[in-house]
Amino acid sequence: MIKFPYVTDYKLFERVEVREAEELLVEYGDFYLYNRSQYNDIFKKVDTVQDDVKIEDEKVLEVLYAAAEKNAKEATDHFTSLFGNKDFAESSFCGLRISWYDLQQILIEEFRDKTPARLSAMNQIAPALRNLASALLFAEYMHNKLERLHKEPASQKPADIEKVRENNEKVDAGIRHIKEWFIELLNRLANGAKGRLPEYNKSKNNLAKLRTVESIIEFCEKNLTV
């Protein structure tokens, strides 16, 4: 398995059992919902004491509360843009096991210092993890779709058998190519490639149109690179 920071396990070209996927989905949901709430709560708090003097001017307090409300919304929205992604949720089916505990420790320190969301370490960590989640989903989908292009002879006629054989050889060659492609893609991601992969869940309409070995390979080579 190609190693990634904050990742302890995943499956490439296959899916895990439903029970394991559900467990991973719950872990992701707990991390996401808890920290989204934390950003909202922490940045909404207003310090009404400055230089040991309590602020009692209603107009000043109104400005402070309005600013806090704005900061809380911006922080929450930014965190949502980083981790509120369907590919994170669906990658549970590919067994993507992220060390949410390690990420939580980073966020706990940032919450303690009231680090703005846009300066969070998550701005580097989350996109890399999302790229991996999307790559795993694309890899499983493409591999499965290619395997379903295998055919069985409709009859025992030599011409029919030969045609099916040629088709299946092409499919097998496509599968080998796709496997090499995604392994190389994961290696580039693991080595810190800065590109951004398209989101799997936003690509489903286009994926449904891929019906041949050639179109599947073309899509991967054109879109799934960093």
Sequence and secondary structure as in RCSB ss.txt:
>XXXX:A:sequence
MIKFPYVTDYKLFERVEVREAEELLVEYGDFYLYNRSQYNDIFKKVDTVQDDVKIEDEKVLEVLYAAAEKNAKEA
TDHFTSLFGNKDFAESSFCGLRISWYDLQQILIEEFRDKTPARLSAMNQIAPALRNLASALLFAEYMHNKLERLH
KEPASQKPADIEKVRENNEKVDAGIRHIKEWFIELLNRLANGAKGRLPEYNKSKNNLAKLRTVESIIEFCEKNLT
V
>XXXX:A:secstr
    TTEEE  SSS   HHHHHHHHHHHHHHHHHHHHHHHHHHH    EETTEE   HHHHHHHHHHHHHHHHHH
HHHHHHHH  HHHHHGGGGT EE HHHHHHHHHHHHHHT  GGGSTHHHHHHHHHHHHHHHHHHHHHHHHHHTT 
   SSS HHHHHHHHHHHHHHHHHHHHHHHHHHHHHHHHHTT       GGGSHHHHTT  SHHHHHHHHHHHS 
 
